[in-house]
Amino acid sequence: MSARALLLLFFAVLLAVVGIDQATKIWVVRHFALYESLEVIPGFFNLTYLTNNGAAFSILAGQPARWRQLFFIGAGGVALVIIWLSQRSFGRTSAVYTLALALIAGGAIGNLIDRIRFGFVIDFLDVFVRNHHWPAFNVADSAITIGVCLFIVKNLILERGQA
């Protein structure tokens, strides 16, 4: 793919992730009360409206709100600059890197929008087995996770195979 096509791919995926993330969060807020849950797959998956004012797994959730918000907004901004610089360097030559970076950036922006608007992130995907629950997450978190995994696979497996 040309550098221009890769840049278009980057922005198309980024905007799709942000759009889907925000649309699903709006839907959850409009159709669920906080902490309300809907069983989707019995014994495995619920939609549950939760908020998270911390990071992954509620890290830093107990810290003062002002410092926590400054930290998360600042860290999100720094991450987006690093992602953009990465896209401009090695993302220009690889559709896999471009896709991975776009997923990560879109997820970061989706959660950053929540933090700026509400001071917390809206989570609603609740995966569990019996009483063992994975921490609730959202579309943005999923995009970040998939993007990081794709980046690792490309970097550690696909690139190593070419050496």
C-alpha positions in Angstrom: 0.0 0.0 0.0 1.1 3.5 -0.6 1.9 5.9 2.3 -1.2 7.9 1.5 -3.4 4.8 1.5 -1.9 3.7 4.8 -2.6 7.2 6.3 -6.2 6.9 5.1 -6.5 3.5 6.6 -5.1 4.9 9.9 -7.7 7.6 10.1 -10.6 5.5 8.9 -9.9 2.8 11.5 -9.3 5.5 14.2 -12.6 7.3 13.5 -14.5 4.0 13.3 -13.2 2.9 16.7 -14.0 6.3 18.3 -17.5 6.3 16.7 -18.4 2.8 17.7 -17.0 3.3 21.2 -18.9 6.5 21.8 -22.1 5.2 20.2 -22.2 2.1 22.3 -21.5 4.1 25.5 -24.3 6.5 24.6 -26.6 3.5 24.1 -25.7 2.0 27.4 -26.2 5.3 29.3 -29.6 5.8 27.7 -30.9 2.2 28.2 -29.4 1.2 31.6 -29.3 2.6 35.1 -25.9 2.7 36.7 -25.0 -0.9 37.9 -27.9 -2.4 35.9 -27.1 -5.6 34.2 -28.6 -7.6 31.3 -27.7 -11.3 30.9 -26.6 -11.9 27.2 -24.9 -15.3 27.4 -25.9 -17.1 30.6 -22.9 -17.9 32.8 -20.5 -16.0 30.6 -21.4 -12.5 29.4 -23.6 -9.6 30.6 -24.0 -6.0 29.6 -23.5 -4.1 32.9 -23.3 -0.3 33.1 -20.4 0.7 35.3 -18.1 3.6 35.6 -14.3 3.5 36.2 -12.5 6.6 37.4 -9.2 4.7 37.6 -7.1 3.0 34.9 -7.2 -0.6 33.8 -8.5 -2.8 36.7 -9.4 0.5 38.6 -5.7 1.4 39.2 -5.4 4.8 40.8 -9.2 4.9 41.4 -8.7 6.0 45.0 -6.4 9.0 44.2 -7.7 12.6 44.4 -9.9 13.4 41.4 -8.0 16.4 40.2 -4.6 14.7 40.1 -6.0 11.5 38.7 -7.7 13.4 35.8 -4.6 15.5 35.1 -2.5 12.3 35.0 -4.9 10.4 32.7 -5.4 13.2 30.3 -1.7 14.0 30.2 -0.8 10.3 29.7 -3.4 10.0 27.0 -2.0 13.0 25.2 1.6 11.7 25.4 0.4 8.3 24.2 -1.3 9.8 21.2 1.8 11.8 20.2 3.9 8.6 20.5 1.4 6.7 18.3 1.4 9.5 15.7 5.2 9.6 15.6 5.2 5.8 15.3 2.7 5.9 12.5 4.8 8.5 10.6 7.9 6.4 10.9 7.3 2.6 10.6 3.5 2.7 10.1 4.0 4.2 6.6 5.4 0.9 5.3 3.1 -1.6 6.9 -0.6 -2.1 6.9 -0.4 -4.3 10.0 1.4 -1.6 12.0 -1.0 1.0 10.7 -4.0 -1.0 11.7 -2.5 -1.8 15.2 -1.6 1.9 15.8 -5.0 3.1 14.6 -6.8 0.7 16.9 -4.7 1.8 19.9 -5.2 5.5 19.0 -8.9 5.1 18.5 -9.3 3.4 21.8 -7.2 5.9 23.6 -9.3 8.8 22.1 -12.5 7.0 23.0 -11.6 6.7 26.7 -10.0 10.2 26.7 -13.3 11.6 25.5 -15.1 10.0 28.5 -12.5 11.3 31.0 -12.8 14.8 29.7 -16.6 14.7 29.5 -17.4 12.8 32.7 -14.2 12.4 34.8 -14.5 8.6 34.4 -14.7 5.9 31.7 -18.0 4.1 30.9 -17.6 0.3 31.0 -20.3 -2.2 30.1 -18.8 -5.5 28.7 -18.9 -8.0 31.6 -17.2 -11.4 30.9 -17.2 -14.0 33.6 -17.2 -17.7 34.5 -19.3 -18.5 37.5 -18.3 -15.9 40.2 -15.0 -15.1 38.5 -15.4 -11.8 36.7 -12.9 -10.2 34.3 -13.0 -6.4 35.1 -15.7 -4.7 33.0 -14.4 -3.0 29.8 -15.7 -1.2 26.7 -15.1 -1.0 22.9 -12.1 1.4 23.4 -10.4 -1.0 25.8 -11.0 -3.9 23.3 -9.5 -1.9 20.4 -6.5 -1.0 22.5 -6.0 -4.7 23.5 -6.4 -6.0 19.9 -4.1 -3.2 18.6 -1.4 -4.1 21.1 -1.7 -7.8 20.4 -1.5 -7.1 16.6 1.6 -4.9 17.1 3.3 -7.6 19.2 2.5 -10.3 16.7 3.8 -8.2 13.8 6.9 -7.2 15.7 7.9 -10.4 17.4 6.6 -13.1 15.1 6.2 -11.7 11.6 9.2 -9.4 11.6 11.5 -12.1 13.3 10.5 -14.6 10.6 11.8 -12.2 7.9 15.2 -11.8 9.6 
